[in-house]
């Protein structure tokens, strides 16, 4: 689940914090990096559990409405179509998700008021009303409803973002990436797999874990070399005046460019320019792009950089 985009973001965050804290212990900083990545995987599981909790609230609401109908016999018996959704039923019994839930101290039951607000938004949505008004649904339609719910109500939800930040500081910038993996997981669910449906693994493979380790280590251990490249190519600007975040972003970008010959130069440049735009000043993207491009061209000309 943890992809290289997220790894790059975390390496930038932890490297910046490392220098802010005096830059004394690489081993401790590296442990913090991998702990931070593990918390992103926790967020993935918590967001899957959020859907389960919404369904629990929905079940209670429908059961309350049904009991009221039995007492007064007015209107129609409330439908159970939503709470009988087969995709959600499969997610609820997923063995990996249950194991995660059983090992955690926090749960969504402590945020009932917020979860209920999400449920209220769902039942007011057009896609929910269309789903409920249609005839009996198949598994694919049940799964597609929850994909729409997640994409339209749980993604880009500022109140949820604030709540998650209160739950863990590590989740501050992770959700927009993790959301893509939750949506991918919904799409991957297959009814034939039942409770044994695989969730996404924490790392796709050992290569990605090694990428995080080597990128972080090389960025710090070769910092003097990378900063000299930056200083030698800085024009009309004193090196000491470069913002620390811009310096960190370029330092890590150079570590990637020089350590991983199989990653295209354009990919590395684009990734770190985007990070600079997110974390630094409004002009940082333009500045970082120009300086990294100049350094890369000089390294290629000097035969110090060879890309496959």
N, C-alpha and C positions, 0 to 999 in steps of 0.2 A: 504494500500500500504506500509506503514512504517512497516517493519518487525523488528524482535528482533535483527537481525544482524546489521541493521542500528541504532537501539536504542543503542546497546552496543557501537558502534563507537562514536555516539554523546555524550554519557555519559562520555566516556574516554576523548574526546576532551574538553568538558565543564569543567570537573573536573580538568584536567590539567591546563586549563586557570584560573580556580578559585584559585588554589594554586599560580600560577604565578602572579596573581593580588593581592595577600595578604590574600586570604581566609577570607573575612570579612562578606559577606552577602549571605546566602544560598538561600533566597527567590529570590533575583535578579538573581543568577546563575541558579536557576530552571526555571525562566521565559526565560532566554537565551536558555536553553536546548529546551524548547518547541517551541520557536521561530525558532531555528535552524532546528528542525524537520519539522515545517511548511514550511520552505524554501525548504526542500527536496521534499515536495509535490508540491510546485510551480515548481520545476525543472521537475518533472514528466509531468506536464501540458505543460510547455514550449517545451519539447521534442516532445510531441504530436503535438503541434502547428508548430513545425519545418517541419513536414511532409506536413502540409497544405500549408506552405509557399513555400516549394519546388514545390508543384503542381501549385501554383500561378505563379511562375517563368516559369515552363514548359508550362503553358497555354499561357503566353505572347510570348514565343519563338515559339510555334506552330502557333499561330495566325499571327505572323510576317512572318513566313515561308509560310503560306497559302496566305497571301496578296502578297508576292513576286511572288509566283507561278501564281496568277491571273494576275499579270502584265506582266510576261515574258513567261508563259506557257512552261516552260522547266522542264523535269523530271516528277516526280509524285507528286500529291497533298499530302502534309504531313499528316500522319495518326493522328487521335485524340484518338487512343486507350489508350495511356498512361494517358492522361488528363481526359478521360472518365472513369477511373478506379472507380468501384463502391464502393470498400472499402473506398477509399480516399474521395469520395463524401459523404459517410455516416459520416466519421470522421469530415469533414468540417462543417457539420450542427449539430453536436452533441451539445445538449443544455447545458450540463455541461461545455464543453470546450468553448463554446461561452460566457457563463457567466464569466468564468475565464478570457478570453481575454478582455472582456469589462471592467473588474475591474483592469486591469494592466496598468502600465505606459510604460513598455518596450514591444517591439515587434520585430519580426524578420525582419520587413521591413527596419529597420535601419542597417541590416547586409546583404544587397542585394548581394554584391560582393561575400561574403562567401557562401550564399545560392546558388548562381548561380554556384559556383565551385562544390558544392555537386551535383547539377543537371547534370553538365558536366561529373562527375565521374559515375553517374547513367547510362547515355546514352552510355557510353563507356564500360559498364560491359557486360559480356556474358549473365547473366540472364535477363537483359533488352532486349538484342538483340533477345534472344530466345523467350521471351514473345511477342515482337512486330512481330516476324516472324511467329508465330503460328496463327491459325485461331481465330475466336471469342472466348473470354474467359468467364468463369462463375465467380460468386462472389468469390468462394474459390480460384481460380487462381489469381484473382485480389488481394485478401488479402495476398496470399502467396508471390506475387511479393514484396509487401511492407515489409513483414517480412524479406525477403532476403535483401532488400535495407537497412533496419535498421540494421540488424545484420552485414552486410559486409561493409557498408559505414559510418554509423552514430556511431556505437559502435567502441571503440578503435580508435577514431579519435583525434589525438593529437592537431590539429588546433582547433577543436571544444572544446576540454578540456580547452585550453588556453583562448578561447573566453568566455566560461562559467565562468571561474575563474575571468575574468575581469568584468563580469556582476554581480557576487556576490561571495564574499569570502566564503560564506556558502556552495557553491557548489564544493569546491575544491576536496573533497574526496567522493562525493556522486554519481557521474555519473555511476560508474561501477555497483553499486547496483540498481540504478534507471533504468538503461538500461534493466535489467531483467524484471522489471514491465511493461515497455513499450512493450516489446516483448510479455509478457503475455496478455496485453490488446489487442494487435493486434489479437492474437489467439482467444480471447473471443468474438470479434465482430461478431454479427449475423444480417444478413440483415432484418430479421423480426422485429427487435427492432427499426430500423430507427434512428431518431434523439434522441430517448429516451434510447439508449444503455447506460447502466451504465458503468462509468469509475470506477477504483478502488478507494475505500474510503481512506481518509487520514490514519485512523487506522482501522484495521480489526474489532476490537471490543474494548470495554472499558477495557478488560483485558490487552491488549497491552499498552494502555495509562497508566494504573495503574502500569504495569511492569516498564515503564520508570520512573514514579514518585517514586516508592518504591526503585528501584535500586539506583537512584541518591541520594535520601535522606539517605538511609542506609549506602551507601559508605562514605558519609561525616559525618553523625552523629555518626557513630561507627568507625571512622577513627583510634582512639587511640587503640582500641581493635584489629583491623585488622593489624595495624602496629606492635603491640606487638607480634602477631602470627608470622609475617614475621621476626622480629628481633630475636625471640626465636629459629627460625629454620634456621637462617643464619649461615653457617659454613665457616670458613676461609675467611670471608669477612666482613668488618665493615659495619654495617647498614647504617651509614652516607655516605658510598661510593656508595650506590645503586642509579642508575640513577632515576631522578624524574619520568620519563615516565614509567619505569619498576615498580616503587613503586605504581603509580596510577593504572596501569593495574592490578597488584596483589590485590590491595585494593578493586577495583571494582569486581574483580573475586571472592574474599572472600565474599563480600556483596551478590553477586548472589548465591553462594554456600550455604550460611547460611540462606538466606532470602526466597529462593524458593525451598522447598524440592521436588517439583514435577519435577524440571528440572534435568535430569541425570547429575551426576558429570562429566562424560566424555564429555558431550556436553559443559558444562561451561568451562572446562579446554581447550578443543580444540579451542573454540571461542576466548578466551583471549590469548592463545599462538599465534594464527594467528594475532591478533591485535598487539601484541608485535613485531612480525616480521615486520609488516607494519610500525609502528610508532617509534620504538626504534632502537637499535643497531643490527648489524648482528647476534650477539650471544644471543640477548635477548630472542628469542623464546625458545632456549634450557634452558637458565637460569630460566626463568619464569616457564616453564613446570616442571623442577625438583623441584623448591622450592614450588610451589603450590601443587604438588603431595605429597611432604613430609608433608606439613601442613595438607592436607586433611586426610592423613593416621593417623596422630597423633590425629586430632579432632575426627575421627571415633573411634580410640582406647580408647579415653577418654570419649566416648559417648556424645560428644558435637556436633556431626554432624550425623544426621540420614536421609538418603535418602529413599524415598518411592520407 
